[in-house]
Amino acid sequence: AQSVTQLGSHVSVSEGALVLLRCNYSSSVPPYLFWYVQYPNQGLQLLLKYTTGATLVKGINGFEAEFKKSETSFHLTKPSAHMSDAAEYFCVLDASGGSYIPTFGRGTSLIVHP
Amino acid sequence: DSGVTQTPKHLITATGQRVTLRCSPRSGDLSVYWYQQSLDQGLQFLIQYYNGEERAKGNILERFSAQQFPDLHSELNLSSLELGDSALYFCASSVGVAGVYGEQFFGPGTRLTVL
């Protein structure tokens, strides 16, 4: 069965510090992986996705993620946090072979301190 | 503004009742997706329609049903409501069948409260 685990329901960083949000997955087929962001009182917005090809994926707002098959991970990083990055982040796995039947992680709330 | 509209914004009803949530996709988008976000279950994909046809199904209960109309708007019907159905229901749309290669645009959601 496919599953996705986000380590840490809350991550707190200082403005300007590195952001690292962890995501591990379990899939019996080649996975497709996504990161979405949800700002307060809003719907989700796609940050980036991995389908095939290059394992280092760059997204919007300076975020990037690296697909590591050996570690079954897809961690999200940003070199320097900004106050506007405070939001809920979801790691999403699709193991349906590309039809998009997603499994969502529980989410990580990113808190950015001035 | 994603261009996806959902009505109503808030809905309060009682257990055992039936409600209908409405979604209008972005102009030109053929696919509509429904999601449920609750404290207990987190975010769950419910169902996808493409150009009027059911395309993919996730964790949608039998008490729930959806359809996409010829004008491409979609409705999610929730019946025999239970307290646990209280959640935020999101609709999203994309241009084509999309799968993993397309981007979905999310609406602001409908908050359902079952008392």
Chai-1 contact restraints between the chains, C-beta under 6 A:
chainA,res_idxA,chainB,res_idxB,connection_type,confidence,min_distance_angstrom,max_distance_angstrom,comment,restraint_id
A,Y32,B,V100,contact,1.0,0.0,6.0,A-B,restraint_1
A,G43,B,F90,contact,1.0,0.0,6.0,A-B,restraint_2
A,G43,B,F106,contact,1.0,0.0,6.0,A-B,restraint_3
A,G43,B,G107,contact,1.0,0.0,6.0,A-B,restraint_4
A,G43,B,P108,contact,1.0,0.0,6.0,A-B,restraint_5
A,G43,B,G109,contact,1.0,0.0,6.0,A-B,restraint_6
A,L44,B,F106,contact,1.0,0.0,6.0,A-B,restraint_7
A,L46,B,E103,contact,1.0,0.0,6.0,A-B,restraint_8
A,T51,B,V100,contact,1.0,0.0,6.0,A-B,restraint_9
A,D94,B,V100,contact,1.0,0.0,6.0,A-B,restraint_10
A,G98,B,G99,contact,1.0,0.0,6.0,A-B,restraint_11
A,G98,B,V100,contact,1.0,0.0,6.0,A-B,restraint_12
A,S99,B,A56,contact,1.0,0.0,6.0,A-B,restraint_13
A,S99,B,G99,contact,1.0,0.0,6.0,A-B,restraint_14
A,Y100,B,G99,contact,1.0,0.0,6.0,A-B,restraint_15
A,Y100,B,V100,contact,1.0,0.0,6.0,A-B,restraint_16
A,I101,B,A56,contact,1.0,0.0,6.0,A-B,restraint_17
A,I101,B,G58,contact,1.0,0.0,6.0,A-B,restraint_18
A,P102,B,F45,contact,1.0,0.0,6.0,A-B,restraint_19
A,F104,B,G42,contact,1.0,0.0,6.0,A-B,restraint_20
A,F104,B,L43,contact,1.0,0.0,6.0,A-B,restraint_21
A,R106,B,G42,contact,1.0,0.0,6.0,A-B,restraint_22
